[in-house]
């Protein structure tokens, strides 16, 4: 964080010992330790608050996205229901058409199945000549 090495700490400790003196040095170290503890707890508390807020913000974005796609889900479901109705109506029309076609086929007179070529040959092979 501050990039302080061993020698820098040693110089700070020696200067502090010279300025404060050996009698008050333990009390000063204790007070400095308390302050560093409070600062580190405060920093960790701020970090956890920021993390919590970021997660809450992330959840809000997910909820907004989900809310915007919920309308799409409703539209998709409605479209699927409409497509199902259209499919059922089409199936009914096909079956009705098949029934009508079957009835027409059953009720129609039988068609002469002779080949047109044979009919033509019979017609021209008769005794009458058409020239």
Residue, then its C-alpha position, 0 to 999 in steps of 0.5 A: x500500500x505505502x511501499x515501505x521497506x524494512x530500512x524505512x521502518x527501522x529509520x522511522x522507529x529510531x527517529x521516534x525513539x529519539x523524539x519520544x524517548x524510551x519511557x513513552x515509547x511503549x504507550x505510543x506503540x500501543x496507541x499506534x496499534x489501536x489506531x492501525x486496528x481501527x483504520x484497518x477495521x474501517x477499511x474492511x467495513x467500507x470494502x464490505x459495504x461497497x461489495x454489498x452495494x455492488x451486488x445489490x446494484x447488480x441484482x437490480x440490473x438483473x431484476x430490471x432485465x428480467x422485468x423487461x423480458x417478462x413482457x416478451x415471455x407473455x407475448x411468446x405465450x400468447x403467440x404460441x396459443x394463437x398458433x395452436x388454435x390456427x393449427x387446430x382449425x387447419x386440422x379441422x379444415x383438412x379433415x372436413x375437406x378429406x371427408x367432402x372429397x371422399x363423399x364426392x369420390x364415392x358418389x360420382x359415376x365410375x369413369x371409363x378407364x379405357x385408354x384414349x389411344x385405344x378409343x381412337x384406334x377403334x374409331x379409325x379402324x372401323x369400316x367407315x373411312x374418313x378421308 
